[in-house]
Amino acid sequence: MKMTMHIDEDVLAHVMKVTGAKTKTQAVEMALADMARRHKMKELFQQGLGLTPNQLRAAYTPTPVDALESHGMMVSENKQAPYGRRRTSR
């Protein structure tokens, strides 16, 4: 759907940087999809899923490692880093 919108340029630029979106349209679509996902998760959590509030917090509280992995910043132990030189033994 095509529409005209007034969007803060600084906010849009930040969203593009954070998400890696290549176009403004892609950035807006990603932001809207994320907002819809967050709302759906909030609804599910409010239903409780049969768990106590403390059990839900423990099960779904992201760790710093989770945050890095979700942004593709973690390197598996089996993979070589995509940068730098491979060390050779002497």
Wavefront OBJ file of the C-alpha trace (Angstrom):
o trace
v 0.000 0.000 0.000
v 1.359 3.385 -0.901
v 0.839 6.312 1.474
v 2.342 9.624 2.480
v 3.613 9.920 6.050
v 5.587 12.411 8.084
v 8.311 10.503 9.947
v 11.072 12.048 12.040
v 14.230 11.741 9.911
v 16.496 11.152 12.919
v 14.308 8.350 14.250
v 14.100 6.727 10.816
v 17.872 6.966 10.350
v 18.394 5.367 13.769
v 15.981 2.519 12.944
v 17.799 1.923 9.650
v 21.151 1.804 11.443
v 19.942 -0.493 14.239
v 18.084 -2.929 11.973
v 20.433 -2.850 9.021
v 17.521 -1.953 6.726
v 18.685 -0.856 3.301
v 15.624 1.249 2.487
v 13.265 3.501 4.408
v 10.342 1.259 3.483
v 12.154 -1.798 4.793
v 12.955 0.024 8.060
v 9.314 1.017 8.569
v 8.105 -2.521 7.760
v 10.603 -4.025 10.207
v 9.598 -1.583 12.958
v 5.889 -2.299 12.437
v 6.451 -6.071 12.413
v 8.477 -5.813 15.624
v 5.755 -3.753 17.314
v 3.105 -6.325 16.298
v 5.343 -9.159 17.593
v 5.882 -7.389 20.922
v 2.152 -6.814 21.334
v 1.413 -10.491 20.618
v 4.053 -11.557 23.157
v 2.539 -9.194 25.744
v -0.895 -10.764 25.164
v 0.549 -14.273 25.551
v 2.401 -13.331 28.722
v -0.742 -11.790 30.191
v -2.503 -15.125 29.649
v 0.243 -16.672 31.762
v 0.901 -19.794 29.699
v 0.267 -21.784 32.882
v 3.337 -20.352 34.611
v 3.687 -18.066 37.598
v 4.957 -14.508 36.956
v 8.373 -15.476 38.392
v 8.570 -18.567 36.166
v 7.705 -16.450 33.111
v 10.370 -13.871 33.996
v 12.982 -16.592 34.459
v 12.045 -18.302 31.199
v 11.909 -15.174 29.013
v 14.357 -12.685 30.487
v 17.017 -12.226 27.815
v 20.652 -12.406 28.843
v 23.405 -10.216 27.354
v 24.457 -13.229 25.269
v 20.911 -13.524 23.840
v 21.018 -9.879 22.818
v 24.337 -10.328 21.023
v 23.188 -13.495 19.264
v 19.977 -11.851 18.065
v 22.068 -9.163 16.355
v 24.482 -11.686 14.805
v 27.410 -10.594 16.954
v 28.322 -13.930 18.488
v 30.721 -16.313 16.814
v 30.196 -19.995 17.355
v 33.074 -21.938 18.887
v 33.260 -23.988 15.693
v 33.487 -21.005 13.364
v 36.419 -18.739 12.715
v 35.848 -15.032 13.141
v 35.084 -13.356 9.787
v 37.935 -10.905 10.284
v 41.622 -10.945 11.138
v 44.262 -13.416 10.225
v 44.333 -17.047 11.164
v 47.023 -17.694 13.732
v 49.660 -20.178 12.749
v 51.512 -22.247 15.312
v 55.230 -21.725 15.607
l 1 2 3 4 5 6 7 8 9 10 11 12 13 14 15 16 17 18 19 20 21 22 23 24 25 26 27 28 29 30 31 32 33 34 35 36 37 38 39 40 41 42 43 44 45 46 47 48 49 50 51 52 53 54 55 56 57 58 59 60 61 62 63 64 65 66 67 68 69 70 71 72 73 74 75 76 77 78 79 80 81 82 83 84 85 86 87 88 89 90
